[in-house]
Amino acid sequence: MADYDLAIIGGGLNGVSIARDAAGRGLRVILLEQGDLGAGASQASPRLIHGDLQVLERRGLFRVRAALRERDTWLRTAPHLVRPMRFVIPAHSDERQPWVLRSWLLLYDRLAARPRLPASATIDITHHPVGNALKRPIGLAFEYSDCVVDDSRLVVLTAVDAAERGADIRTGARCVRADRLDSWRLVVIDRGHRRVVTARALVNASGAWTASVAETVLRMKPPEFGAVQISQIVVRRLFDTDNVYVFQNSDRRLIFASPYERDFTLIGTVGHAFKGDPAAVSMTSGDVGYLCDAANRYFRDRIELVDVIRTVSGANLVAGPARGRAARDGAMAFDRTRGKAPLLTIFGGDVTTARLRAERAVARLTPFYPMSPRWTARTPLPGGDFAWERFETEVDAAVARWRFLSEPQARRLVAAYGSRLAAILGDATERADLGPAFGPELTGAEVRHLMIREWARFPDDILWRRSKLGLTMPAADRDALAAFMAAKP
């Protein structure tokens, strides 16, 4: 008898979503990730949960409707991670006509099956706060509703939920060989130790490493694909409102400028074909300049290359013959050769449809296993068992219970842990009860939680994925954090 029903190679959003879905249906699951969860393309997403107006422009009505339905699902199941925002598209005289934009948005509203967010509207930005940051003579804009998401936390909490449902999540575990018989025999280097794992089925969800895993580990012909790089920049905060700006660039791309970690603005994305090592993806000065120029067409405060605080890049694959569609939906191939254990290969796709993509992937395995019905659309992620409209109430309750928290600190913690915040803060009555402090935000209690419950092993796992505190933490505190983590068993 095999050790597991399902083995998954890759701990990005696709991999952990499949692990969660399958474990919740009663399968014995192991997930193998050679580095950290969400360390590839999953941490370089545009951080949007949306229907995508550009897909609508290409007349992908059914895909937009499905994405908007998923947007509602995320609001219901991850209200701490997914936040509704008002998106603003300034009308630029050299780009799409205002009536075209308004028609899109009216259709966008109609495609939302059960509207839970405010409808689109036309605004005069000469008399509206969103216009304060914009150049003149832009005077007209259109506003609509969509959501932003903490993409890295989404990956980690999906893995947490999978583990709580019985999945074995292994980070720092690299599969070096896979032999395919009536079950899979996997040779794994797990944090320096060699072990052999058997599984009745295998999922290759290794993202940009899909082809190399197929060739070197599975020893099979890789799928047809194209590699793409997506990149964004982080700059100082350019506006005071909580809106997301959507800028029409001269090449007809839509560029998003979003509030980011209180004091910053995230601008992106730019994408192009990629060749090279996916572990060493970096943003070129040309791409940085492209996003600066796109923002400078609209913002009053000019952005130069030297103003970029951080760049965020990742590589992923899209299916060769259908790249436009695969950018949203991803690609999936199922191999069920007679007498051989099943193999599912999945890559690409956006954050919005990740849950649905995983549900469809696990459904391909139903002929091989008895399993319970679909469930993920109804069940909250850890900490998400409250209505999204009550997010501010959760923040107020945290400030009232732990009086040493400032409102911004409580907001960050609730956005990361939701209703499970007590697992970190417990009965603390002052900040000193939480152990050593690493900067104004991070405490030893939170670090211990992230190491024990969320697989954090190194400072970067905490500073750039489980949080974005690396943007503000001084070097001395980073060194102290590294020493603290190294001293823990």
Kinemage of the C-alpha trace (Angstrom):
@kinemage 1
@onewidth
@group {chain A} dominant
@subgroup {mainchain}
@vectorlist {calphas} color= white
{ca met a 1} P 0.000 0.000 0.000
{ca ala a 2} L 1.332 3.447 -0.935
{ca asp a 3} L 2.270 5.892 1.812
{ca tyr a 4} L 0.000 8.590 0.328
{ca asp a 5} L -2.869 8.875 -2.095
{ca leu a 6} L -1.452 12.030 -3.666
{ca ala a 7} L 1.992 13.598 -3.814
{ca ile a 8} L 2.420 17.186 -4.995
{ca ile a 9} L 5.683 18.722 -6.171
{ca gly a 10} L 5.603 22.493 -5.713
{ca gly a 11} L 4.411 24.768 -2.908
{ca gly a 12} L 3.112 27.705 -4.900
{ca leu a 13} L -0.533 28.714 -4.992
{ca asn a 14} L -1.502 25.891 -7.371
{ca gly a 15} L 0.232 23.244 -5.272
{ca val a 16} L -1.111 24.282 -1.875
{ca ser a 17} L -4.620 24.804 -3.263
{ca ile a 18} L -4.681 21.255 -4.606
{ca ala a 19} L -3.288 19.955 -1.305
{ca arg a 20} L -6.037 21.730 0.633
{ca asp a 21} L -8.826 20.563 -1.648
{ca ala a 22} L -7.631 16.948 -1.746
{ca ala a 23} L -6.965 16.700 2.001
{ca gly a 24} L -10.417 18.094 2.709
{ca arg a 25} L -11.939 15.369 0.538
{ca gly a 26} L -10.266 12.657 2.583
{ca leu a 27} L -7.110 11.908 0.566
{ca arg a 28} L -3.745 11.278 2.189
{ca val a 29} L -1.596 14.094 0.784
{ca ile a 30} L 2.064 15.057 0.882
{ca leu a 31} L 3.365 18.301 -0.613
{ca leu a 32} L 7.069 18.722 -1.391
{ca glu a 33} L 8.531 22.208 -1.783
{ca gln a 34} L 12.269 22.599 -2.345
{ca gly a 35} L 12.367 26.120 -0.881
{ca asp a 36} L 9.698 28.154 0.881
{ca leu a 37} L 5.973 28.245 0.237
{ca gly a 38} L 5.026 30.798 -2.396
{ca ala a 39} L 8.626 31.793 -3.106
{ca gly a 40} L 8.258 31.789 -6.902
{ca ala a 41} L 5.673 33.468 -9.101
{ca ser a 42} L 3.096 33.344 -6.297
{ca gln a 43} L 4.840 36.229 -4.508
{ca ala a 44} L 4.996 38.370 -7.660
{ca ser a 45} L 1.317 38.481 -8.550
{ca pro a 46} L -0.490 41.823 -9.046
{ca arg a 47} L -2.255 41.113 -5.708
{ca leu a 48} L -5.660 41.473 -7.380
{ca ile a 49} L -8.846 39.457 -6.980
{ca his a 50} L -10.840 40.671 -9.953
{ca gly a 51} L -12.725 39.889 -13.123
{ca asp a 52} L -10.027 41.637 -15.215
{ca leu a 53} L -11.235 44.368 -17.540
{ca gln a 54} L -8.698 43.429 -20.202
{ca val a 55} L -10.223 39.958 -20.457
{ca leu a 56} L -13.585 41.666 -20.840
{ca glu a 57} L -12.151 43.845 -23.612
{ca arg a 58} L -11.121 40.655 -25.415
{ca arg a 59} L -14.750 39.475 -25.062
{ca gly a 60} L -13.996 36.757 -22.535
{ca leu a 61} L -17.407 37.170 -20.936
{ca phe a 62} L -17.686 33.693 -19.430
{ca arg a 63} L -14.191 33.858 -17.929
{ca val a 64} L -14.946 37.264 -16.418
{ca arg a 65} L -18.203 35.987 -14.939
{ca ala a 66} L -16.445 32.961 -13.443
{ca ala a 67} L -13.739 35.210 -11.976
{ca leu a 68} L -16.296 37.571 -10.452
{ca arg a 69} L -18.014 34.589 -8.890
{ca glu a 70} L -14.655 33.566 -7.419
{ca arg a 71} L -14.162 37.124 -6.176
{ca asp a 72} L -17.325 36.711 -4.091
{ca thr a 73} L -16.092 33.338 -2.851
{ca trp a 74} L -12.802 34.832 -1.671
{ca leu a 75} L -14.615 37.638 0.135
{ca arg a 76} L -16.649 35.013 1.941
{ca thr a 77} L -13.803 32.602 2.766
{ca ala a 78} L -10.804 34.910 3.281
{ca pro a 79} L -12.155 38.257 4.532
{ca his a 80} L -8.915 39.046 6.387
{ca leu a 81} L -6.739 38.574 3.296
{ca val a 82} L -9.060 39.929 0.595
{ca arg a 83} L -10.151 43.542 0.850
{ca pro a 84} L -12.732 45.322 -1.362
{ca met a 85} L -11.424 48.511 -2.958
{ca arg a 86} L -12.689 51.148 -5.337
{ca phe a 87} L -10.673 51.126 -8.566
{ca val a 88} L -10.371 54.405 -10.497
{ca ile a 89} L -9.684 54.671 -14.249
{ca pro a 90} L -8.881 58.246 -15.306
{ca ala a 91} L -10.091 59.023 -18.828
{ca his a 92} L -7.055 59.929 -20.945
{ca ser a 93} L -7.651 61.851 -24.179
{ca asp a 94} L -5.156 59.714 -26.111
{ca glu a 95} L -6.567 56.348 -25.056
{ca arg a 96} L -9.943 54.577 -24.985
{ca gln a 97} L -12.961 56.810 -25.400
{ca pro a 98} L -14.917 57.545 -22.185
{ca trp a 99} L -18.082 55.952 -23.555
{ca val a 100} L -16.128 52.745 -24.217
{ca leu a 101} L -14.861 52.633 -20.636
{ca arg a 102} L -18.326 53.323 -19.260
{ca ser a 103} L -19.826 50.551 -21.414
{ca trp a 104} L -17.227 48.075 -20.151
{ca leu a 105} L -17.991 48.880 -16.554
{ca leu a 106} L -21.752 48.635 -16.979
{ca leu a 107} L -21.250 45.185 -18.471
{ca tyr a 108} L -18.778 44.348 -15.681
{ca asp a 109} L -21.468 45.167 -13.119
{ca arg a 110} L -23.981 42.971 -14.934
{ca leu a 111} L -21.618 39.994 -15.044
{ca ala a 112} L -21.429 39.866 -11.250
{ca ala a 113} L -24.134 37.272 -10.565
{ca arg a 114} L -24.997 38.457 -7.039
{ca pro a 115} L -23.476 41.908 -6.642
{ca arg a 116} L -22.014 42.337 -3.156
{ca leu a 117} L -19.968 45.442 -3.892
{ca pro a 118} L -20.968 48.956 -5.026
{ca ala a 119} L -21.657 49.444 -8.734
{ca ser a 120} L -19.469 51.476 -11.064
{ca ala a 121} L -19.851 55.247 -11.279
{ca thr a 122} L -18.622 58.286 -13.178
{ca ile a 123} L -16.763 60.871 -11.093
{ca asp a 124} L -15.546 64.411 -11.676
{ca ile a 125} L -12.045 64.215 -10.230
{ca thr a 126} L -11.590 67.971 -10.248
{ca his a 127} L -13.870 67.940 -7.193
{ca his a 128} L -13.007 64.531 -5.771
{ca pro a 129} L -10.146 63.423 -3.476
{ca val a 130} L -8.906 60.858 -6.022
{ca gly a 131} L -7.967 63.732 -8.306
{ca asn a 132} L -5.523 65.316 -5.853
{ca ala a 133} L -2.644 63.082 -6.915
{ca leu a 134} L -3.328 63.331 -10.667
{ca lys a 135} L -2.132 65.711 -13.333
{ca arg a 136} L -4.395 68.183 -15.040
{ca pro a 137} L -6.247 68.430 -17.382
{ca ile a 138} L -7.553 64.947 -16.487
{ca gly a 139} L -11.022 65.737 -15.194
{ca leu a 140} L -13.131 62.617 -15.694
{ca ala a 141} L -12.702 59.148 -14.245
{ca phe a 142} L -14.668 55.958 -13.763
{ca glu a 143} L -14.861 54.076 -10.497
{ca tyr a 144} L -15.707 50.397 -9.947
{ca ser a 145} L -15.322 47.713 -7.305
{ca asp a 146} L -12.798 44.893 -7.120
{ca cys a 147} L -10.475 43.455 -4.488
{ca val a 148} L -6.833 43.291 -3.485
{ca val a 149} L -5.254 40.321 -1.714
{ca asp a 150} L -2.184 39.516 0.319
{ca asp a 151} L -0.973 36.868 -2.109
{ca ser a 152} L 1.830 35.426 0.032
{ca arg a 153} L -0.393 35.050 3.094
{ca leu a 154} L -2.999 33.404 0.885
{ca val a 155} L -0.480 30.715 -0.089
{ca val a 156} L 0.644 30.116 3.488
{ca leu a 157} L -2.825 29.983 5.043
{ca thr a 158} L -4.017 27.632 2.317
{ca ala a 159} L -1.144 25.335 3.295
{ca val a 160} L -2.036 25.736 6.991
{ca asp a 161} L -5.587 24.636 6.270
{ca ala a 162} L -4.336 21.690 4.211
{ca ala a 163} L -2.104 20.608 7.106
{ca glu a 164} L -4.952 20.901 9.597
{ca arg a 165} L -6.934 18.545 7.364
{ca gly a 166} L -4.146 15.969 7.400
{ca ala a 167} L -1.820 16.983 4.558
{ca asp a 168} L 1.914 16.550 5.157
{ca ile a 169} L 3.536 19.852 4.112
{ca arg a 170} L 7.300 19.581 3.612
{ca thr a 171} L 9.378 22.667 2.867
{ca gly a 172} L 13.069 22.372 2.126
{ca ala a 173} L 12.224 19.006 0.538
{ca arg a 174} L 13.426 18.430 -3.018
{ca cys a 175} L 12.216 15.506 -5.106
{ca val a 176} L 15.237 14.279 -7.081
{ca arg a 177} L 13.779 11.188 -8.730
{ca ala a 178} L 10.339 9.778 -9.450
{ca asp a 179} L 9.766 6.250 -10.744
{ca arg a 180} L 6.369 5.526 -12.234
{ca leu a 181} L 4.924 2.064 -11.774
{ca asp a 182} L 1.437 1.235 -10.516
{ca ser a 183} L 2.292 3.833 -7.881
{ca trp a 184} L 4.892 6.595 -7.759
{ca arg a 185} L 8.170 6.038 -5.917
{ca leu a 186} L 9.717 9.399 -5.041
{ca val a 187} L 13.243 9.946 -3.784
{ca val a 188} L 13.312 13.109 -1.678
{ca ile a 189} L 16.126 15.078 -0.076
{ca asp a 190} L 14.258 16.432 2.947
{ca arg a 191} L 16.375 19.065 4.712
{ca gly a 192} L 19.529 17.082 4.036
{ca his a 193} L 18.077 13.629 4.683
{ca arg a 194} L 17.245 11.133 1.941
{ca arg a 195} L 13.856 9.468 2.160
{ca val a 196} L 11.637 7.454 -0.153
{ca val a 197} L 7.928 8.230 -0.469
{ca thr a 198} L 5.297 6.290 -2.399
{ca ala a 199} L 2.040 7.744 -3.700
{ca arg a 200} L -0.847 6.514 -5.826
{ca ala a 201} L -0.872 9.706 -7.935
{ca leu a 202} L 1.443 12.652 -8.548
{ca val a 203} L 0.899 16.338 -9.302
{ca asn a 204} L 3.654 18.394 -10.900
{ca ala a 205} L 2.778 21.913 -9.734
{ca ser a 206} L 6.314 23.286 -9.708
{ca gly a 207} L 5.532 26.489 -11.608
{ca ala a 208} L 8.466 27.790 -13.617
{ca trp a 209} L 10.312 24.549 -12.801
{ca thr a 210} L 7.624 22.384 -14.443
{ca ala a 211} L 9.719 21.576 -17.500
{ca ser a 212} L 12.909 20.822 -15.572
{ca val a 213} L 10.998 18.588 -13.127
{ca ala a 214} L 9.423 16.733 -16.062
{ca glu a 215} L 12.784 16.209 -17.771
{ca thr a 216} L 15.141 15.531 -14.864
{ca val a 217} L 12.896 14.093 -12.134
{ca leu a 218} L 10.065 12.395 -14.020
{ca arg a 219} L 12.219 11.733 -17.121
{ca met a 220} L 9.352 12.594 -19.425
{ca lys a 221} L 8.816 14.980 -22.300
{ca pro a 222} L 7.828 18.376 -20.857
{ca pro a 223} L 4.587 20.083 -21.917
{ca glu a 224} L 4.566 22.792 -24.575
{ca phe a 225} L 4.846 26.114 -22.841
{ca gly a 226} L 6.119 29.649 -22.930
{ca ala a 227} L 7.887 31.183 -19.952
{ca val a 228} L 6.865 34.691 -18.916
{ca gln a 229} L 8.243 37.128 -16.367
{ca ile a 230} L 5.982 39.467 -14.437
{ca ser a 231} L 7.394 42.417 -12.513
{ca gln a 232} L 6.295 45.290 -10.304
{ca ile a 233} L 7.917 48.148 -8.442
{ca val a 234} L 7.443 49.555 -4.944
{ca val a 235} L 7.804 53.303 -4.377
{ca arg a 236} L 6.875 55.748 -1.627
{ca arg a 237} L 3.169 56.368 -1.146
{ca leu a 238} L 1.974 58.613 -3.957
{ca phe a 239} L -1.619 59.295 -2.836
{ca asp a 240} L -3.652 59.541 0.341
{ca thr a 241} L -6.839 57.738 -0.661
{ca asp a 242} L -7.487 53.994 -0.367
{ca asn a 243} L -8.292 53.634 -4.053
{ca val a 244} L -6.463 51.573 -6.652
{ca tyr a 245} L -5.620 53.608 -9.753
{ca val a 246} L -5.911 51.909 -13.135
{ca phe a 247} L -3.905 53.723 -15.797
{ca gln a 248} L -4.281 53.233 -19.530
{ca asn a 249} L -0.793 53.137 -20.963
{ca ser a 250} L 0.088 54.144 -24.529
{ca asp a 251} L 0.478 50.459 -25.540
{ca arg a 252} L -3.107 49.800 -24.273
{ca arg a 253} L -1.965 47.854 -21.227
{ca leu a 254} L -3.639 48.633 -17.930
{ca ile a 255} L -1.188 49.563 -15.170
{ca phe a 256} L -2.301 49.368 -11.525
{ca ala a 257} L -1.082 51.596 -8.708
{ca ser a 258} L -2.190 50.215 -5.332
{ca pro a 259} L -1.751 51.244 -1.696
{ca tyr a 260} L 0.887 48.911 -0.296
{ca glu a 261} L 1.817 48.246 3.327
{ca arg a 262} L 0.552 51.628 4.560
{ca asp a 263} L 3.495 53.795 3.461
{ca phe a 264} L 4.148 52.580 -0.080
{ca thr a 265} L 2.637 52.221 -3.541
{ca leu a 266} L 2.843 49.082 -5.684
{ca ile a 267} L 2.901 49.745 -9.444
{ca gly a 268} L 2.606 46.993 -12.050
{ca thr a 269} L 2.632 44.856 -13.894
{ca val a 270} L 4.944 44.514 -16.847
{ca gly a 271} L 5.348 41.124 -18.470
{ca his a 272} L 7.427 39.634 -21.250
{ca ala a 273} L 8.947 36.370 -22.409
{ca phe a 274} L 11.532 34.887 -20.071
{ca lys a 275} L 14.548 32.643 -20.566
{ca gly a 276} L 16.889 31.622 -17.819
{ca asp a 277} L 16.946 30.288 -14.276
{ca pro a 278} L 13.571 30.878 -12.568
{ca ala a 279} L 15.411 31.045 -9.233
{ca ala a 280} L 17.278 34.145 -10.413
{ca val a 281} L 14.566 36.344 -11.924
{ca ser a 282} L 15.410 40.036 -11.789
{ca met a 283} L 13.774 43.147 -13.160
{ca thr a 284} L 15.613 45.036 -15.875
{ca ser a 285} L 16.107 48.792 -15.786
{ca gly a 286} L 13.996 48.954 -18.942
{ca asp a 287} L 11.037 47.383 -17.179
{ca val a 288} L 11.484 49.685 -14.190
{ca gly a 289} L 11.570 52.663 -16.518
{ca tyr a 290} L 8.455 51.440 -18.332
{ca leu a 291} L 6.413 51.391 -15.113
{ca cys a 292} L 7.813 54.745 -13.979
{ca asp a 293} L 6.875 56.300 -17.331
{ca ala a 294} L 3.384 54.786 -17.197
{ca ala a 295} L 2.788 56.274 -13.742
{ca asn a 296} L 4.321 59.619 -14.725
{ca arg a 297} L 1.663 60.068 -17.423
{ca tyr a 298} L -0.885 60.454 -14.626
{ca phe a 299} L 0.663 61.252 -11.224
{ca arg a 300} L 1.715 64.772 -10.336
{ca asp a 301} L 4.669 63.560 -8.266
{ca arg a 302} L 7.232 62.320 -10.737
{ca ile a 303} L 8.879 58.935 -10.146
{ca glu a 304} L 12.487 58.381 -11.180
{ca leu a 305} L 14.477 55.162 -11.206
{ca val a 306} L 16.195 56.184 -7.967
{ca asp a 307} L 12.795 56.406 -6.246
{ca val a 308} L 12.154 52.668 -6.618
{ca ile a 309} L 12.513 51.069 -3.187
{ca arg a 310} L 12.041 47.460 -4.255
{ca thr a 311} L 11.312 45.430 -7.361
{ca val a 312} L 9.214 42.251 -7.339
{ca ser a 313} L 9.603 39.684 -10.114
{ca gly a 314} L 8.665 36.102 -10.792
{ca ala a 315} L 8.551 33.668 -13.692
{ca asn a 316} L 5.788 31.275 -14.642
{ca leu a 317} L 4.665 29.219 -17.597
{ca val a 318} L 1.743 29.622 -19.962
{ca ala a 319} L 0.526 27.020 -22.424
{ca gly a 320} L 2.028 27.415 -25.873
{ca pro a 321} L -1.012 27.323 -28.180
{ca ala a 322} L -3.399 29.331 -25.940
{ca arg a 323} L -1.336 31.878 -24.065
{ca gly a 324} L -3.995 34.564 -23.858
{ca arg a 325} L -6.491 32.312 -22.141
{ca ala a 326} L -3.874 30.478 -20.083
{ca ala a 327} L -2.727 33.713 -18.511
{ca arg a 328} L -5.930 33.561 -16.464
{ca asp a 329} L -7.015 29.936 -16.485
{ca gly a 330} L -3.657 28.186 -16.341
{ca ala a 331} L -2.965 24.894 -18.065
{ca met a 332} L -3.620 21.331 -16.980
{ca ala a 333} L -2.647 17.988 -18.490
{ca phe a 334} L -3.733 14.615 -17.132
{ca asp a 335} L -1.853 11.410 -18.021
{ca arg a 336} L -3.610 8.174 -17.078
{ca thr a 337} L -1.640 5.572 -19.050
{ca arg a 338} L -2.909 2.016 -18.510
{ca gly a 339} L -1.021 0.232 -15.763
{ca lys a 340} L 0.748 3.400 -14.671
{ca ala a 341} L 0.021 5.687 -11.745
{ca pro a 342} L -1.783 8.923 -12.739
{ca leu a 343} L 0.161 12.137 -13.383
{ca leu a 344} L -1.371 15.602 -13.336
{ca thr a 345} L 0.642 18.587 -14.588
{ca ile a 346} L -0.640 22.073 -13.781
{ca phe a 347} L 0.924 25.499 -14.235
{ca gly a 348} L 0.069 29.145 -14.737
{ca gly a 349} L -3.179 30.904 -13.994
{ca asp a 350} L -3.982 33.892 -11.830
{ca val a 351} L -4.737 34.245 -8.122
{ca thr a 352} L -8.467 34.869 -8.577
{ca thr a 353} L -9.221 31.467 -10.096
{ca ala a 354} L -6.733 29.396 -8.071
{ca arg a 355} L -9.366 27.765 -5.848
{ca leu a 356} L -11.513 26.818 -8.822
{ca arg a 357} L -8.478 25.528 -10.710
{ca ala a 358} L -7.557 23.272 -7.792
{ca glu a 359} L -11.123 22.006 -7.492
{ca arg a 360} L -11.113 21.018 -11.159
{ca ala a 361} L -7.702 19.386 -10.817
{ca val a 362} L -8.755 17.191 -7.895
{ca ala a 363} L -11.959 16.309 -9.759
{ca arg a 364} L -9.765 14.635 -12.410
{ca leu a 365} L -8.760 12.100 -9.771
{ca thr a 366} L -12.283 11.069 -8.772
{ca pro a 367} L -12.232 7.895 -10.942
{ca phe a 368} L -9.290 6.649 -8.860
{ca tyr a 369} L -10.381 7.419 -5.304
{ca pro a 370} L -13.554 7.525 -3.286
{ca met a 371} L -13.741 11.090 -2.016
{ca ser a 372} L -16.193 13.501 -0.471
{ca pro a 373} L -17.882 16.276 -2.516
{ca arg a 374} L -16.448 19.686 -3.378
{ca trp a 375} L -16.190 21.904 -0.318
{ca thr a 376} L -13.683 24.749 -0.618
{ca ala a 377} L -16.168 27.357 -1.900
{ca arg a 378} L -18.041 27.230 1.414
{ca thr a 379} L -15.266 26.869 3.991
{ca pro a 380} L -13.190 29.799 5.310
{ca leu a 381} L -9.433 29.775 5.395
{ca pro a 382} L -7.881 29.818 8.883
{ca gly a 383} L -8.842 33.051 10.632
{ca gly a 384} L -11.493 33.918 8.059
{ca asp a 385} L -14.600 32.938 9.988
{ca phe a 386} L -16.189 36.408 10.007
{ca ala a 387} L -18.023 38.514 7.440
{ca trp a 388} L -15.810 40.807 5.367
{ca glu a 389} L -17.973 43.763 6.360
{ca arg a 390} L -16.802 43.193 9.957
{ca phe a 391} L -13.090 43.632 9.276
{ca glu a 392} L -12.972 47.032 11.001
{ca thr a 393} L -14.901 45.562 13.931
{ca glu a 394} L -12.216 42.884 14.267
{ca val a 395} L -9.538 45.581 14.318
{ca asp a 396} L -11.409 47.544 16.994
{ca ala a 397} L -11.844 44.393 19.079
{ca ala a 398} L -8.106 43.663 18.860
{ca val a 399} L -7.227 47.190 20.041
{ca ala a 400} L -9.717 46.869 22.905
{ca arg a 401} L -8.370 43.479 24.027
{ca trp a 402} L -4.636 44.150 23.593
{ca arg a 403} L -4.382 47.807 24.567
{ca phe a 404} L -0.666 48.015 23.843
{ca leu a 405} L -1.422 47.690 20.106
{ca ser a 406} L -1.709 50.805 18.006
{ca glu a 407} L -4.472 50.869 15.400
{ca pro a 408} L -2.010 50.296 12.486
{ca gln a 409} L -0.396 47.384 14.352
{ca ala a 410} L -3.780 45.797 15.058
{ca arg a 411} L -4.782 46.265 11.434
{ca arg a 412} L -1.677 44.464 10.175
{ca leu a 413} L -2.162 41.567 12.579
{ca val a 414} L -5.870 41.128 11.835
{ca ala a 415} L -5.147 41.277 8.104
{ca ala a 416} L -2.589 38.496 8.539
{ca tyr a 417} L -4.246 36.217 11.121
{ca gly a 418} L -7.896 37.234 11.284
{ca ser a 419} L -9.815 35.658 14.141
{ca arg a 420} L -6.791 33.546 15.117
{ca leu a 421} L -4.827 36.504 16.446
{ca ala a 422} L -5.196 35.199 20.003
{ca ala a 423} L -2.970 32.254 19.064
{ca ile a 424} L -0.091 34.749 18.915
{ca leu a 425} L -0.950 37.414 21.472
{ca gly a 426} L -2.671 35.174 24.009
{ca asp a 427} L -3.144 36.836 27.394
{ca ala a 428} L -0.402 39.422 26.896
{ca thr a 429} L -1.084 42.692 28.695
{ca glu a 430} L 1.970 44.572 27.439
{ca arg a 431} L 4.327 44.300 24.526
{ca ala a 432} L 7.123 42.926 26.720
{ca asp a 433} L 5.017 39.794 27.275
{ca leu a 434} L 5.539 38.895 23.609
{ca gly a 435} L 9.297 38.467 23.838
{ca pro a 436} L 12.020 40.380 21.998
{ca ala a 437} L 11.043 43.087 19.523
{ca phe a 438} L 12.427 43.264 16.003
{ca gly a 439} L 11.547 46.750 14.909
{ca pro a 440} L 8.262 48.420 15.875
{ca glu a 441} L 6.024 45.610 14.574
{ca leu a 442} L 7.507 42.112 14.870
{ca thr a 443} L 7.760 40.240 18.185
{ca gly a 444} L 9.281 36.992 19.323
{ca ala a 445} L 5.799 35.526 19.867
{ca glu a 446} L 4.869 36.127 16.247
{ca val a 447} L 8.186 34.738 15.004
{ca arg a 448} L 7.735 31.579 17.066
{ca his a 449} L 4.232 31.147 15.664
{ca leu a 450} L 5.462 31.548 12.104
{ca met a 451} L 8.247 29.029 12.642
{ca ile a 452} L 6.119 26.422 14.395
{ca arg a 453} L 2.809 26.792 12.536
{ca glu a 454} L 3.709 28.309 9.169
{ca trp a 455} L 7.024 26.685 8.155
{ca ala a 456} L 9.160 29.849 8.321
{ca arg a 457} L 12.842 28.868 8.462
{ca phe a 458} L 14.800 31.972 7.495
{ca pro a 459} L 14.360 35.733 8.015
{ca asp a 460} L 13.322 36.314 4.397
{ca asp a 461} L 10.478 33.833 4.844
{ca ile a 462} L 9.031 36.203 7.439
{ca leu a 463} L 10.148 39.589 6.137
{ca trp a 464} L 9.031 39.182 2.514
{ca arg a 465} L 6.399 36.441 2.383
{ca arg a 466} L 4.566 35.980 5.674
{ca ser a 467} L 4.787 39.743 6.047
{ca lys a 468} L 6.323 42.661 4.157
{ca leu a 469} L 8.129 44.039 7.192
{ca gly a 470} L 11.401 43.874 5.263
{ca leu a 471} L 10.388 47.204 3.734
{ca thr a 472} L 10.829 49.019 7.041
{ca met a 473} L 12.921 46.850 9.378
{ca pro a 474} L 16.367 48.316 10.187
{ca ala a 475} L 19.465 46.207 9.474
{ca ala a 476} L 20.263 45.729 13.171
{ca asp a 477} L 16.819 44.255 13.804
{ca arg a 478} L 17.207 41.932 10.827
{ca asp a 479} L 20.446 40.627 12.297
{ca ala a 480} L 18.753 40.149 15.667
{ca leu a 481} L 15.888 38.287 13.968
{ca ala a 482} L 18.329 35.984 12.183
{ca ala a 483} L 20.082 35.196 15.482
{ca phe a 484} L 16.755 34.553 17.217
{ca met a 485} L 15.580 32.161 14.502
{ca ala a 486} L 18.905 30.334 14.404
{ca ala a 487} L 18.730 29.733 18.165
{ca lys a 488} L 15.303 28.104 17.966
{ca pro a 489} L 15.207 24.275 17.605
